Amino acid sequence: MAEARTIEQAVEFITTEMLDELDSVIVDYRGTPGSLIPLLQRAQEICGYLPAEIQRRVADGLEISPSMVYGVVSFYSFFTMKPRGKHVVRVCLGTACYVKRSDEIMQNLSKELKIAVGEVTGDKKFSLEGVRCLGACGLAPVAVVGEDTYGLLDPVTATDILKNY
Ligand code: FES
């Protein structure tokens, strides 16, 4: 499958297996009204993110314009066009957390993972993001790793949460 290999080489973190799975999902959704958003959600689950090449593949598969796909991806905040690690580490930088030194937590995690905010570790295991209020201000300062929430963190020892992954 020469085309898949070309895309794999061109797009960071996307493997041939991911593209094969995506192609079979596209076939399942083709011709179903209202399928763009659920298909993009599946595409993001499979590929981890939605770069332009994946958006184009979805557009071609559904026979719609790439600009329509881009419009949806850029509109909804749960879609990302940047690669993410297997475990996404999100540190709350909302006011309640910030006054309890969540910026220090972010700095320490950044140092420990050796990546800046918005980046992915070389082994693709972690990515680091800042978020505005996770809705758990009573537990400030708060960070989440994937689906796991960690509250009342000590800025100095907060990096210990990474040991769980
Ligand atoms: S400000 Fe951090 S959880 Fe609300």
Boltz pocket constraint, residues with backbone or C-beta under 6 A from the ligand:
constraints:
  - pocket:
      binder: B
      contacts: [[A, 92], [A, 93], [A, 94], [A, 95], [A, 96], [A, 97], [A, 98], [A, 132], [A, 133], [A, 134], [A, 135], [A, 136], [A, 137], [A, 138], [A, 140], [A, 141], [A, 142]]
      max_distance: 6.0
